[in-house]
Amino acid sequence: MSSPLQQIQTHPAFDDAERAAVYRAIFTRRDVRGEFLPDPVPDEVLARILAAAHHAPSVGFMQPWDFVVVRSPEVKRRVHAAFTEAHAEAALMFEGEQRTTYRKLKLEGILEAPVNLCLTCDRERHGPVVVGRTHIKTMDLYSTVCAVQNLWLAARAEGLGVGWVSIFHQRALREALGIPAGITPVAYLCIGHVSHFYRKPELEAAGWLPRLPIEQLLHFDRWQGAAGEADEALVDAVRDTQAVLAAGGPLG
Ligand SMILES: Cc1cc2c(cc1C)N(C[C@H](O)[C@H](O)[C@H](O)COP(=O)(O)O)c1[nH]c(=O)[nH]c(=O)c1N2
């Protein structure tokens, strides 16, 4: 019999293998577009990653999300048509060489991925006054994004790829999925087994943008820019550690 204390607490420490597994999921997670395999995703695996999403933190324990599981080829085609329209418009927003590069990027796997999933946010769930959301109303949307990230990492641990597609008119996505007024679509995800995961973000590999040096993003006590009083020891540690972890190196 476990003691009452054991029932309400968990041990704070992970062992080394558990800790390494968490970082492996984080550093090897990728946004997947063109590498989906047609193999079906078993219900028990889908159930686990959905449960992971549902155990995300949320403002005031609001749990504002719903999950629209899309498997129907007809619905996927409608969503894909909405993407195609927005994608053509998006290309025109870039100039010159960037436009040419943009058009070559594969930015969705809607039809190839066996499962698509839309996470939505019910902005009125539990009424207008929610603990932690009294002043910054967007906290419910941020909570839904936490659910996305839980699912994304759990999927990586299951060997599944996830790709987030956001190139839509909200209205078109709503119509394709029959999402009622008052519910906000937050994330449209393509999910499935993959032939491989890339080591680096595809946009990084394509030369679109580099990963920013983490040390340039650190601020100390106040937003004071590079001239501020930096904690050099922490700056060095953060820079070296992220390089080691991103390369799959050992934890300290
Ligand atoms: C809110 C949001 C929205 C989108 C994305 C991400 C997020 C967080 N990403 C994926 C994005 O391009 C990718 O995460 C980065 O390029 C980094 O690559 P990795 O995720 O590390 O592989 C993404 N990718 C894509 O191909 N089409 C898209 O419409 C979007 N939209």
The ligand as a MOL file (V3000), in Angstrom:
LIG
                    3D

  0  0  0     0  0            999 V3000
M  V30 BEGIN CTAB
M  V30 COUNTS 31 33 0 0 0
M  V30 BEGIN ATOM
M  V30 1 C 2.5810 28.7670 -34.9200 0
M  V30 2 C 3.3240 27.9800 -35.9700 0
M  V30 3 C 2.8690 27.9990 -37.2900 0
M  V30 4 C 3.5500 27.2760 -38.2670 0
M  V30 5 C 4.7070 26.5490 -37.9160 0
M  V30 6 C 5.1570 26.5300 -36.5790 0
M  V30 7 C 4.4790 27.2280 -35.6190 0
M  V30 8 C 4.9670 27.1740 -34.1950 0
M  V30 9 N 5.3800 25.8470 -38.8970 0
M  V30 10 C 6.6040 25.1120 -38.5440 0
M  V30 11 C 7.8250 26.0030 -38.5300 0
M  V30 12 O 8.1930 26.3800 -39.8320 0
M  V30 13 C 8.9600 25.2290 -37.8470 0
M  V30 14 O 8.5760 24.9420 -36.5330 0
M  V30 15 C 10.2600 25.9990 -37.8240 0
M  V30 16 O 10.7150 26.2160 -39.1270 0
M  V30 17 C 11.3390 25.2750 -37.0250 0
M  V30 18 O 11.5070 23.9590 -37.5010 0
M  V30 19 P 11.3190 22.6860 -36.5640 0
M  V30 20 O 9.9190 22.7240 -36.0150 0
M  V30 21 O 12.3240 22.7900 -35.4610 0
M  V30 22 O 11.5530 21.5090 -37.4590 0
M  V30 23 C 4.8600 25.7570 -40.1760 0
M  V30 24 N 5.4710 24.9660 -41.1080 0
M  V30 25 C 4.9450 24.8610 -42.3520 0
M  V30 26 O 5.5200 24.1420 -43.1910 0
M  V30 27 N 3.7970 25.5140 -42.6900 0
M  V30 28 C 3.1520 26.3220 -41.8250 0
M  V30 29 O 2.1330 26.9000 -42.1650 0
M  V30 30 C 3.6880 26.4570 -40.5110 0
M  V30 31 N 3.0790 27.2350 -39.5650 0
M  V30 END ATOM
M  V30 BEGIN BOND
M  V30 1 1 1 2
M  V30 2 1 2 3
M  V30 3 2 2 7
M  V30 4 2 3 4
M  V30 5 1 4 5
M  V30 6 1 4 31
M  V30 7 2 5 6
M  V30 8 1 5 9
M  V30 9 1 6 7
M  V30 10 1 7 8
M  V30 11 1 9 10
M  V30 12 1 9 23
M  V30 13 1 10 11
M  V30 14 1 11 12
M  V30 15 1 11 13
M  V30 16 1 13 14
M  V30 17 1 13 15
M  V30 18 1 15 16
M  V30 19 1 15 17
M  V30 20 1 17 18
M  V30 21 1 18 19
M  V30 22 2 19 20
M  V30 23 1 19 21
M  V30 24 1 19 22
M  V30 25 1 23 24
M  V30 26 2 23 30
M  V30 27 1 24 25
M  V30 28 2 25 26
M  V30 29 1 25 27
M  V30 30 1 27 28
M  V30 31 2 28 29
M  V30 32 1 28 30
M  V30 33 1 30 31
M  V30 END BOND
M  V30 END CTAB
M  END
